[in-house]
Amino acid sequence: MKLMISALTLSLALAAPVLAQSYAFTNGRVVTNTAAGIIDNGTVVVRDGSIVDVGANAVIPDGAEVIDAQGGWITPGVFAPVTQLGLIEVALEASTNDSGADESEYSVALNVADSFNPNGTHIDATRIEGITRAALFPSTGANIFAGQGALISTSGEFDSLFEESHFIVADLTQSGASTAGGSRAAAWAFLEAAVMDARWYPGRYAATHHGDALGRYDAGAFVPAVRGEIPLIISVDRAADIRRALRFQRESAPIRIILHGAAEAWMVADEIAAAGVPVLFDPIRNLPGSFDRIGSTLEAAAHLHEAGVTVAYTTQSADGYFNVRLLTQHAGNAVAHGVPWDAAFRAITLTPAEIYGVDARYGTLSPGYAADIVVWDGDPLEVMSGATFVMIDGEPADMTSRQTQLRDRYINITQEEAYGYRD
């Protein structure tokens, strides 16, 4: 009889639902990125990895773990739209740099997901600055194509890469022109020939491994972009090159392009807006570092906003692998030069998610969205503010990095204890 009762108890236990893990973020200024705007002294409730309630009167479930923002800010996690996190440890040390493959015979087919290291030390340093999602960009190699990009979380977990082969990157700047043979005309000819190779794939390759521009393997990888299933991200800076890219999209439907860099985009902002082409843009990339971007200006972000261009901010002028953590400061500089605060904050949260087609899950604080949440001790776009708590997919994130560990190890070294390796 006791055996029967024990078996029944066990079966009931197995049948019972697992209690969901709940959290409640309280006592903070909640930036929703929705029509609800900013809620003073609001609450965000999380259960099983997703947001379930947001508002001034949100009900905190029994047993929920409460995270008190202590009067700070509660926001969606920051989304960095251009990075090389987990691809580079030391840029000038080839053995630690998997961002590109200059000597490979392949280009479009190179999948950045195969190079991604979720244990990269720069990921931790990025996460503790409030950045929870990022797009991974490969670097160009043997021709204008860099390869296929991906989307990651900054959790550092082995499953943190959540979208593979999500876009393709091509370089049509002066650098791409040089790679293609020495002129922009050569670069555009190569791109258009590659489009024809993909459109006629696989038939064109029935008797050969080579098309007009791409080999069989690269042409097959380019097909989803040519069919409009994934975007083609085109790096351009000069206003004339941007106009050429817009013409390319008009003449190459259903290809969908995204502009990257776009230093002189403000000069043709109305044309970009009319074409509905998004831009990945660094608001403090204002110095004429090449003849491609003589027209750079700190007011460019404001001009793009006023024209109605869809813009996500990047850290291109800082780099893409160890200073991605400065993204909020770049957005703050946009505000200092005329962009409204809510638009600048959106440009590093919801807008990147929209550009990459994952805005149904990321970028806002509203029910049904992933619980990527950051608590800040002040305005997140202010240089002196910092993240005090980060949650990714409903899990509290580790707030340590190699830098914080080094700080903690050596901060109390005295003259009597002069050596860091001694206990």
N, C-alpha and C positions, 0 to 999 in steps of 0.2 A: 504493500500500500504506500509506504514511504517513497519507494522508487517511482511509483506512478505519480505522486504529488510532485516530486522533484522534477520529473520529466515534463509535467504540465507547467510548472513554474518556469522552467527553462524555455519552453515553447512560447509562453506568453511574453517573456522577456525579449525573445528574438523578434516577436511580432510587433512589439511596441515601437513607436517611432523614436528615432534618436532625437534627443533634445537639441534644438538649434542653439548655436552660440550667438548671443545677442550683445550688442554694444549700444551705448547712447552717448553721443557727443553733446555736451551741454554748455551753457553759459558762454556763448561765443557769437560773433557776428558771422552769420551764415551766408556765404556767397553761393547762390544756387545755379547761376548761369541759365535760369529759366525766366518765364514771365513773372515769377514771384520775386525776382530781384534779390536784394540783400535783406536778410531778416535779422534785425537786432535781437540779441538774446534768444537765439533760436536753438533748436534741438534737431539732431539727425540720428535716426534709429536704424541700426544695421542688424540683420539676421541672416545667418548662413551665407555670408559673402555678398549680400545685396542690400541696398538701401530699401527700407520698407516704409519710412515716414520721415517727413521734413516739415518743420514749422515752429511757430512760437508756442503752439499748444500740442506738440507731438507727444503721444503717450509712451512713457518709458516702461517696457515690459518688466515684470518681476524677474529678478535674477540677472538682469542685464548688467554688464560691466560698464560703469560710467567713466567717461573721459571728460574731465572738467577743463574747458578751454581757458578758464580764468580770465575771461574778458577779452581773449584774443580773437583770432579769425579762424573760421572753419570753412574750408574750400574743397573743390574737387582737386584731385592730384594734377600736377602739371604734366603736360604732354610735349616732349621735345620732338619736333618734326624732322630734324636732320641730325643724326649722330653717328659715331663709329664706336659706341660703347661696346666693350667685349670683343672688339676686333684689334685694338691696339693697346699695348702696355707702354712701350717706349717707341715713339714714332721713328726714331733714327736707328733703332736696332731691328734689323730685318727679321730676325727669328721671332720677334714678338709682334710683328705687324702683318696681319692677315686682311688688311683692308682692300688690297688690290693685287693684281698679278700681271706685271708688265711683260713677262716673258711667256705667258700662256698663249696657246693658239686659240683659246676660247674667249668669249667676251659676254654676250647676252646670257649664255647658259650658266655663267658663274653665279652660284647661289650663295648669298651672304650668310644664309642660315647655317651652311656647312662650316663656316669659319667662326661662328659666334661662341664665345666662352662666357657662360653666365657667372663664372667666378672671377671675372675681370675686376681688378681692384678699383677701377674708376667707377664701376657701377655703384658700389657702396657709397662713395663720396657724392655721387649724383643723387642717390635716393634720399639721403639725409637732408638734402636741400629742397625736398618736396616734389621731386620729379618722379612720377610713378609709371609713366609710359614713354616709349620712344620709338622712332623709326630708325632702322639701321641702313646706312648708305654704303655701298661699295665704292671704291675709287677706280677711275678709269685705268686701263692697261694698254693693250696693243692697238686698240682703235677707239672710236668715240663712245662705245658702250662700256659701262662699268659693270653691269650685271643686274641681278635681281635683288631687290630690297625686302626687308622683313619688319615686323612689328614685335616689340618686346615689352614686358613689364620690367621694372628694375628691382624685382623681389630678390634676384640672385638665385632663384630656384632653377633646377634643371628644366622645368617645364615653362620657364618664363617667356620663351619665344612662342607667341600665340597666333601669328599670321606669317606664313612663309610664301615666297614668290608673290609678294603683294604689289609690287610695282617694278618698273625697269628704269634705269638711270642712263641718260646719254649726255655727253658734254659737247655743247655747241659754242663754247666760249673760244677765245683765242687759243687756249690750250688744246681744245678739241680740233680746232682748225690745223694746228701744228701736227697733231697726231694723224690727221686724215691726209696730210700731204702738203700742208703749207698755206692753205687759204680757207676762208669760210665757205667758199663755193665748193671746195673738195669735201668739207664736212657735211654740207647739206646734200650733196650728190650721194655720198656714202649712205646717209640716213634714208634717203628716198629709194636707193637701190636695195637697202635692207628691207624696207617695207614691201617692195615687190617680191623679194625672195620669200618673205613670210606669207604673203598672199597666195603665192603659187606653191607653197609647201603642202604636201610632200612631192607633188607631181614633178616639179622642177628638178628634183633630186633623184629621179628614178634611175638615171644612168651615171650620176656623178655625185660626189660629196661636196661640191662647191657651187654656190650660186654667184650672182653678180657681186655681192658684198660679203655674204655670210656663208659659213659652212653649214652642213646639214643640221648639226646639233644646235648651233646658235639660232638658225632659222626657226627650228621647232620651238625653241624657248621664246622667240619673239612673237609667235602667233597670238597668244592671249592679249598682248598690247595692241596689235594690229586689228584685232577683232573688237577692241574696246572693252574687253573684260577686266583688264587692269590698266591703270594709268601709265603713261610714259612721262617721266620727269625729265625735263630738258633744262640743263644748266646754261643760262645766258645772262649777260649783264648789260650789254650795249642796247640802247633803245631801238636801233635799227635791227638788231638781231632778235629782239623781242617781237617786233612787228613781223619779222620773217617767220618766227615760230607760230604766231597767230595765223598767218597765211597757211602754214603747213597743216595746222589743225583743220582749217576750213576745207582744204583740198584733199585731206586724207581721212575723212570720216569713215568709220566710227572711232578713229583714234582719239583718245582723251589725253590732253597734256596738262601738266602742272609745271609752272615756271619755278626754277630754283636759282637763287642769287639775285637776279633782276635789279641790280644796283640803280639802273636808270629807268626803272619801271614807272616812276612817278611822271616821267615825260609823256608816256603814252597810257596813263592810267585809265582814261575813258575808254580806250580801245580794249584794254584788258577786261574791264568791267563788262563791256558790251558782249565780249566773247564768252564770258562766264568762266574764265580760266583762273584757277587759284594760284597764289604766289607764296613761296617759302622765302622769307625775307628777313634780313638782319637789320633792325632799325638803327644800329650804331655803326654800320659799315659805311662810313662817310668820307674816308680818305681816298683820293684817286690813285689807288695802288697799281693801276694799269690803265692803258688807253681805252680799255673796255668800260671803265667806270669813272671817267672824268666828271660826269654829271652827278656823282654821289652827293647826298646832302642829308643832314640830320632831320630835315623836315619831310623827307620822302614818305615816311610811314603815315604822317598826317595827310599828305596828298592822296595816298592810296586809299585811306579810310574815307576821305571826303568823296572820292569818286565811286565808292561802293565796291571796291575790289575785295575779294575774299583773301585774307592774308593771315598766315601763321608765322610767328616769329622764330628765328633761329639764332644760333651763336656763331655764325660763320666767321666773323672777324676774330673770335676768341679761339676756336678750333672745335672739332666735333667729338673729342674723346675724353679729355680731362677737364675742360672748362664748360661743359654743358650745364653744370650746376649754376652758371651765371645767367641762365635764361630769364629768371624773374627780373634781374637788374637790367637786361636789355629791354624788356617790356617797360620797366619803369622809365628808362630813357625816352621811349616813345611817348609816354605820358608827358614828360618834361618838355617835349617838342610838339605838343598839340593834339595827341590822340586821347580821346576820353578814357578814363580809367577802366570802365567796364569793357570797352572794346579791346584795350591792350591786354587785360586779363583773359578775355575770351580767346585772344590770339595765341595764348600758350596753354589753353585747356580744351575748350569745346571745338574751336575752329580746326585744329589739327586732326581731331577725331572725325570731323565732318569731311575734311579733305581726303582722308584715308578710308572713309566709308565705315567707320566703327562707332559713329555717334549715337547709335541706338543703345550702346552699352557703356560708353565712357564720355566724360566731359562735363557732366552736370551732377548736382545733388538733387535727385528726385527718385521716387519709388521705381524699382525695377532696374536701376543702374548698378553697375559694379561698385562696391564700396572701396573706391580709391579716394581716400580722404586725408587731408592734411590740416593739422592745427598749427597756427602761426602765432608768435607772440606779438605781432603787429601787422601792419599793412604788408602783404607779401611782396609788393613791388618796391618797397623801401629797402635801401641797401643795408640798413642796420637790423632789419627783421630777420627772423630765422624760424625754421620749422621745429616744433617741439614734439610732435607726434605724427607719424606717417602710418597709414593703413593701406594695404594693397590687397584687393580681392577679399576684403573682410578679415584679413589677418594683420595684426600689429607688426610693423616692419622693424627690423634691427636698425637701431640708430647709431651704430658704430661703424667706423671705417678705419683704414690703415692710418689715416691722419689723426683721428681721435685717439687711437691706441698709442701712437707715438707721443701725442700730447700728454696723455695720462701717465705714460711711462717716465717721461723726463721732466715733467712740470715741477716736481719737488726735489730735483737734484740740488744738493748743497755742496759747499766746498769740502765738507767732510766726506761726502759720498760723490766723488767726482767722476765715477765710471759707470756708464749706463748698463754694463754687463754684470755688475756685481749686485748681489742682493743686499 
